Amino acid sequence: QVQLVESGGGLVQPGGSLRLSCAASGVRLRYHDIGWFRQAPGKEREGISCIDSENFWRFAGDSMEGRFTMSRDEAKNSVDLQMNDLKPEDTGVYYCAMGVCRGSVALHDYEIWGQGTQVTVSS
């Protein structure tokens, strides 16, 4: 059974950094497309970015490109999201999911989801 587990969330001050990790069991992530999503308080879940099996990235919007980067860690069987220069509006629950990486980074393209990790950006 495939399972995704996010970790690395927490409380950080504006301008700080966090590195989230999406670890998998039951599957080798290097062969699969993985997306990162977030859900801010009171808002719908939105796509951040995704990486396909050939390690090509796509970002859903301009506000995060340049601050967020994705990478694979094959030793840990994970896909990480490095987040720099965090802003209060980045607060939310961050999810990873397995599916098909397209430019829209849309929820309906993903079938297997993790439980999420909370990120809070506040002074």
Solvent accessible surface area in square Angstrom, and as a share of the most:
residue,aa,sasa,rsa
1,Q,206,0.92
2,V,46,0.26
3,Q,105,0.47
4,L,4,0.02
5,V,67,0.39
6,E,6,0.03
7,S,58,0.38
8,G,38,0.36
9,G,29,0.28
10,G,29,0.28
11,L,132,0.66
12,V,22,0.12
13,Q,121,0.54
14,P,62,0.39
15,G,48,0.47
16,G,21,0.20
17,S,56,0.36
18,L,33,0.17
19,R,118,0.43
20,L,0,0.00
21,S,20,0.13
22,C,0,0.00
23,A,41,0.32
24,A,16,0.13
25,S,57,0.37
26,G,65,0.62
27,V,30,0.17
28,R,114,0.42
29,L,3,0.01
30,R,109,0.40
31,Y,138,0.52
32,H,62,0.28
33,D,24,0.12
34,I,0,0.00
35,G,0,0.00
36,W,0,0.00
37,F,0,0.00
38,R,18,0.06
39,Q,61,0.27
40,A,19,0.15
41,P,102,0.64
42,G,92,0.88
43,K,139,0.59
44,E,153,0.68
45,R,67,0.24
46,E,76,0.34
47,G,9,0.09
48,I,0,0.00
49,S,0,0.00
50,C,0,0.00
51,I,2,0.01
52,D,23,0.12
53,S,57,0.37
54,E,151,0.68
55,N,88,0.45
56,F,120,0.50
57,W,98,0.34
58,R,71,0.26
59,F,39,0.16
60,A,44,0.34
61,G,26,0.25
62,D,129,0.67
63,S,76,0.49
64,M,8,0.03
65,E,101,0.45
66,G,73,0.71
67,R,29,0.11
68,F,1,0.00
69,T,54,0.31
70,M,1,0.00
71,S,43,0.28
72,R,41,0.15
73,D,44,0.23
74,E,80,0.36
75,A,103,0.80
76,K,112,0.47
77,N,20,0.10
78,S,2,0.02
79,V,0,0.00
80,D,3,0.02
81,L,0,0.00
82,Q,41,0.18
83,M,0,0.00
84,N,62,0.32
85,D,69,0.36
86,L,1,0.00
87,K,70,0.30
88,P,75,0.47
89,E,114,0.51
90,D,0,0.00
91,T,26,0.15
92,G,1,0.01
93,V,42,0.24
94,Y,0,0.00
95,Y,28,0.11
96,C,0,0.00
97,A,0,0.00
98,M,16,0.07
99,G,21,0.20
100,V,69,0.40
101,C,8,0.05
102,R,122,0.45
103,G,46,0.44
104,S,76,0.49
105,V,2,0.01
106,A,20,0.15
107,L,70,0.35
108,H,158,0.70
109,D,17,0.09
110,Y,11,0.04
111,E,151,0.68
112,I,55,0.28
113,W,73,0.26
114,G,10,0.09
115,Q,115,0.51
116,G,13,0.12
117,T,18,0.11
118,Q,87,0.39
119,V,0,0.00
120,T,43,0.25
121,V,4,0.02
122,S,52,0.34
123,S,127,0.82
